[in-house]
Amino acid sequence: MRQTGKLDYIEMPATGGTLDSVKAFYSTAFSWSFTDYGPTYSAFSEGLDGGFHTDATEGSAKPLPVLYSENLEETLAAVTAAGGRIVKPIFSFPGGRRFHFADPAGNELAVWGE
């Protein structure tokens, strides 16, 4: 069951190779399977759900931990009140809405909700 504030997803860049080469590596090394969402994004569900994307303009250059929220607006307010810096305000994507923030150490994370 999803809970507010719990790690729910991780996005990882695949800009150093092709999406096919990344998928082939994880399929061969760990028997992962993938679901493609267009030519630049492929998702996996291997203990922790996540996905790889090859479009550097859409994704992060580093792994992006994604937390879940039952109420995105409340969580955004809590992040801001705690000293987080909003990197991307709430936006829609296929499957829900999310925002990105930086913690006090400069790590970028995202929070999504349905």
C-alpha positions in Angstrom: 0.0 0.0 0.0 1.3 3.4 -0.9 1.9 5.9 1.9 2.7 9.6 1.9 6.4 10.2 2.2 7.5 6.7 1.4 9.9 5.9 -1.4 7.7 4.7 -4.3 9.7 4.9 -7.6 13.1 5.7 -9.0 13.9 7.2 -12.3 17.4 6.7 -13.7 19.0 8.4 -16.7 20.0 6.3 -19.7 21.6 9.1 -21.7 25.0 7.5 -21.7 23.7 4.6 -23.9 20.6 3.7 -25.8 17.4 2.6 -24.1 17.7 -0.8 -25.9 21.2 -1.3 -24.5 20.2 -0.5 -20.9 17.2 -2.7 -21.2 19.3 -5.5 -22.6 21.9 -5.2 -19.8 19.3 -5.4 -17.0 17.3 -8.1 -18.8 20.4 -10.2 -19.2 22.1 -9.5 -15.9 19.0 -9.6 -13.6 16.1 -10.9 -15.7 14.3 -7.6 -15.5 11.3 -7.0 -17.8 10.2 -3.6 -19.1 7.1 -1.7 -20.3 7.9 1.0 -22.9 6.2 4.4 -22.7 7.2 5.9 -26.0 10.7 5.9 -27.6 12.5 7.6 -24.6 11.1 5.9 -21.5 10.9 2.4 -20.3 9.5 1.3 -16.8 10.4 -1.6 -14.7 8.9 -3.3 -11.6 11.7 -5.2 -9.8 11.2 -4.9 -6.1 11.0 -1.1 -6.4 9.2 0.3 -9.4 11.2 2.6 -11.6 12.2 3.6 -15.1 14.9 4.7 -17.5 14.7 7.6 -19.8 17.0 8.7 -22.6 15.7 12.2 -23.2 18.1 14.5 -21.3 15.7 17.4 -21.6 12.9 15.5 -19.8 14.9 13.6 -17.2 17.5 14.2 -14.5 21.2 13.6 -15.0 21.3 11.6 -11.7 18.9 9.0 -10.3 15.7 10.6 -9.1 14.0 9.1 -6.0 10.3 9.6 -6.2 8.1 9.7 -3.1 4.4 9.2 -3.0 1.8 11.6 -1.6 -1.9 11.2 -0.9 -2.3 15.0 -1.1 0.3 16.6 -3.4 -0.5 20.2 -2.4 -0.2 19.5 1.4 3.1 17.7 0.8 4.4 20.6 -1.3 3.6 22.9 1.5 5.3 20.6 4.1 8.4 20.4 1.9 8.6 24.2 1.5 7.9 24.8 5.3 10.8 22.3 6.1 13.2 24.3 4.0 13.0 22.4 0.7 13.5 24.3 -2.5 10.9 23.7 -5.3 12.7 22.8 -8.5 9.7 22.0 -10.6 6.2 23.1 -9.5 3.3 20.6 -9.7 2.8 19.3 -13.2 0.8 16.5 -14.9 2.4 13.4 -16.5 0.8 10.2 -17.7 -0.4 8.5 -14.6 -0.7 11.5 -12.2 0.9 14.7 -11.1 4.2 15.5 -9.4 6.6 18.2 -8.3 10.4 18.2 -7.8 12.3 19.6 -4.9 15.9 20.0 -3.6 16.7 19.0 0.0 19.1 21.1 2.1 22.0 19.0 0.8 21.1 19.8 -2.8 19.6 16.3 -3.6 16.7 16.4 -6.1 13.7 14.3 -5.3 10.2 14.2 -6.7 6.8 13.6 -5.1 3.9 12.2 -7.1 0.2 11.6 -6.5 -2.7 10.3 -8.4 
